[in-house]
Amino acid sequence: MADRSPEDIVAQRARRAERRQKQREANVSRAEKMHQARIDPDQNTRCHSDEISGRIYIGCSGWYYWHWKGKFYPPDTPSNQWFQIYQANFQTVELNAPFYSWPTIAAVKTWLRQAKQSFVYTIRVCELITHVKRFQDTADWQI
């Protein structure tokens, strides 16, 4: 691949930012339509939320974000109580940390201990499997 000029890199980043902004704007409209379909039983929708309950979980990619304090988490709430608040609002969370660093047994035990039984963790596969080894000779590491 040929070296790109700084101008090309700047232009590519600008195009990417423009695409992302269009996606964000479209998301607002899509979210409004999805909400309306969920609350309006007279709409001719393919399925309603009560039909998919237990099969589709909505959550975030993590819960421990400082910038959520005062917005999602009450300003005076200590960070060791954030997961309890998160869990009261969502049924699942994606754990990103295992992608970058294989979790310890202690970390997994903590996840299990802190979550109510119906809570679902989605754990990203370690990059060692997907990006470094590209699934070669990793069968023993996969569940």
C-alpha positions as CSV (number, residue, x, y, z in Angstrom):
1,M,0.0,0.0,0.0
2,A,1.4,3.4,-1.0
3,D,2.0,6.0,1.6
4,R,-0.9,8.5,1.8
5,S,-0.3,12.2,2.1
6,P,-1.4,14.0,5.2
7,E,-4.1,15.7,3.1
8,D,-5.4,12.3,2.0
9,I,-5.5,11.2,5.7
10,V,-7.3,14.4,6.7
11,A,-9.8,14.0,3.9
12,Q,-10.5,10.3,4.8
13,R,-11.1,11.2,8.4
14,A,-13.5,14.0,7.4
15,R,-15.4,11.6,5.2
16,R,-15.6,9.0,8.0
17,A,-16.8,11.7,10.4
18,E,-19.4,12.8,7.9
19,R,-20.7,9.2,7.5
20,R,-20.7,8.7,11.3
21,Q,-22.7,11.9,11.7
22,K,-25.3,10.8,9.1
23,Q,-25.6,7.4,11.0
24,R,-26.2,9.2,14.3
25,E,-28.9,11.4,12.7
26,A,-30.5,8.3,11.1
27,N,-30.4,6.6,14.5
28,V,-32.6,9.3,16.1
29,S,-35.3,8.6,13.5
30,R,-34.9,4.9,13.7
31,A,-35.1,4.9,17.5
32,E,-38.3,7.0,17.3
33,K,-39.9,4.6,14.9
34,M,-38.9,1.6,17.0
35,H,-40.3,3.2,20.1
36,Q,-43.6,3.9,18.3
37,A,-43.8,0.4,17.0
38,R,-43.2,-0.9,20.5
39,I,-45.9,1.2,22.2
40,D,-48.5,1.2,19.5
41,P,-50.2,-2.2,19.3
42,D,-52.3,-1.2,16.3
43,Q,-49.3,-0.8,14.1
44,N,-48.7,-3.6,11.6
45,T,-45.4,-4.7,13.0
46,R,-43.9,-8.1,12.5
47,C,-43.5,-8.7,16.3
48,H,-43.9,-6.8,19.5
49,S,-41.6,-6.6,22.4
50,D,-43.6,-9.1,24.5
51,E,-43.0,-11.7,21.8
52,I,-39.2,-11.4,21.8
53,S,-38.8,-10.9,25.6
54,G,-36.1,-13.3,26.7
55,R,-34.5,-13.6,23.3
56,I,-33.2,-10.1,22.7
57,Y,-31.3,-8.2,25.3
58,I,-30.6,-4.5,25.2
59,G,-27.6,-3.1,27.1
60,C,-24.4,-1.2,26.7
61,S,-20.8,-2.0,26.0
62,G,-19.6,-1.6,29.5
63,W,-21.0,0.2,32.5
64,Y,-18.0,1.8,34.2
65,Y,-17.7,5.2,32.5
66,W,-16.8,8.3,34.4
67,H,-18.7,10.6,32.0
68,W,-21.9,8.8,32.9
69,K,-21.7,10.2,36.5
70,G,-24.3,12.9,36.9
71,K,-26.1,11.7,33.7
72,F,-26.9,8.1,34.1
73,Y,-25.5,7.6,37.6
74,P,-26.6,10.0,40.4
75,P,-23.7,12.5,41.0
76,D,-23.1,11.4,44.6
77,T,-23.1,7.6,43.9
78,P,-19.8,5.9,44.6
79,S,-18.5,4.0,41.6
80,N,-18.6,0.7,43.4
81,Q,-22.5,1.0,43.2
82,W,-22.6,1.8,39.5
83,F,-23.1,-1.8,38.4
84,Q,-26.2,-2.2,40.7
85,I,-27.7,0.9,39.1
86,Y,-26.8,-0.4,35.6
87,Q,-28.3,-3.8,36.3
88,A,-31.5,-2.3,37.5
89,N,-31.9,-0.6,34.1
90,F,-30.5,-3.2,31.7
91,Q,-30.6,-7.0,31.3
92,T,-27.2,-7.4,29.7
93,V,-23.8,-5.8,29.3
94,E,-20.9,-6.4,26.8
95,L,-17.6,-6.9,28.5
96,N,-14.8,-5.4,26.4
97,A,-11.9,-5.9,28.8
98,P,-11.5,-9.6,27.9
99,F,-10.9,-8.6,24.3
100,Y,-7.7,-6.8,25.3
101,S,-6.7,-9.0,28.3
102,W,-7.8,-12.5,29.2
103,P,-9.8,-12.2,32.4
104,T,-8.5,-13.8,35.6
105,I,-10.5,-16.4,37.5
106,A,-11.1,-13.8,40.2
107,A,-12.6,-11.4,37.7
108,V,-15.0,-14.0,36.4
109,K,-16.0,-14.9,39.9
110,T,-16.7,-11.2,40.6
111,W,-18.9,-10.9,37.5
112,L,-20.9,-13.9,38.6
113,R,-21.2,-12.8,42.2
114,Q,-22.3,-9.3,41.4
115,A,-25.0,-10.1,38.8
116,K,-28.5,-11.4,39.5
117,Q,-29.1,-14.8,38.0
118,S,-31.2,-13.5,35.0
119,F,-28.5,-11.0,34.0
120,V,-26.6,-11.8,30.8
121,Y,-22.9,-11.0,30.2
122,T,-21.7,-10.9,26.6
123,I,-18.0,-11.4,26.6
124,R,-15.8,-10.4,23.7
125,V,-13.5,-13.0,22.5
126,C,-9.8,-12.2,23.2
127,E,-8.0,-10.5,20.3
128,L,-5.3,-13.2,20.7
129,I,-7.8,-15.6,19.1
130,T,-9.5,-13.3,16.5
131,H,-6.8,-10.8,15.5
132,V,-3.4,-12.2,16.4
133,K,-3.8,-16.0,15.8
134,R,-6.8,-15.5,13.4
135,F,-8.4,-18.7,14.9
136,Q,-5.4,-20.8,14.0
137,D,-4.5,-23.3,16.7
138,T,-7.0,-21.8,19.1
139,A,-9.6,-24.6,19.4
140,D,-8.5,-25.4,23.0
141,W,-9.1,-21.7,24.0
142,Q,-12.7,-21.5,22.6
143,I,-15.8,-22.5,24.5
